[in-house]
């Protein structure tokens, strides 16, 4: 895993902790990455921390548990 991915994963965790939610667009804007890359980052975050977030389909974002 690259340093850049690690930093994005750390940032996702921090945003979840501070705001209680995150979506792909937040990652895309902050790091200037594509939608598929933001999706991969969120998937990796969920793989590492399976109990940290769940996807809220109605709000189209990941929310803290």
C-alpha positions in Angstrom: 0.0 0.0 0.0 1.3 3.4 -0.9 2.0 6.3 1.4 -0.8 8.3 -0.3 -3.4 5.5 0.3 -2.3 5.3 3.9 -2.8 9.1 4.4 -6.2 9.0 2.7 -7.3 6.1 5.0 -6.1 8.1 8.1 -8.0 11.1 6.9 -11.2 9.1 6.4 -10.9 7.8 10.0 -10.5 11.4 11.2 -13.5 12.7 9.3 -15.6 9.9 10.6 -14.5 10.6 14.1 -15.0 14.4 13.9 -18.1 14.6 11.7 -19.7 11.2 12.0 -20.0 10.6 8.2 -18.1 10.8 4.9 -18.8 10.1 1.2 -16.8 9.6 -1.9 -17.1 13.3 -3.0 -15.3 14.4 0.2 -12.3 12.2 -0.7 -12.4 13.3 -4.3 -12.3 17.0 -3.5 -9.7 16.7 -0.7 -7.2 14.6 -2.6 -8.2 15.2 -6.2 -8.7 11.5 -6.9 -11.2 9.8 -9.2 -14.5 8.3 -8.0 -13.2 4.8 -8.5 -10.2 5.6 -6.3 -12.3 7.1 -3.6 -14.5 4.0 -3.6 -11.4 1.8 -3.3 -10.2 3.9 -0.4 -13.6 3.6 1.4 -13.6 -0.2 0.7 -10.1 -0.4 2.2 -11.1 1.6 5.2 -14.1 -0.8 5.8 -11.8 -3.8 5.4 -9.5 -2.5 8.1 -12.2 -1.2 10.4 -15.3 -3.3 9.7 -17.3 -2.1 12.7 -16.4 1.6 12.2 -18.9 2.6 9.5 -22.0 1.5 7.7 -23.4 2.8 4.4 -26.6 4.8 4.7 -28.3 4.3 1.3 -30.9 7.1 1.7 -28.2 9.7 2.5 -25.6 8.1 0.2 -22.8 8.3 2.7 -20.9 6.3 5.2 -21.9 7.0 8.8 -20.1 6.0 12.1 -21.5 3.2 14.2 
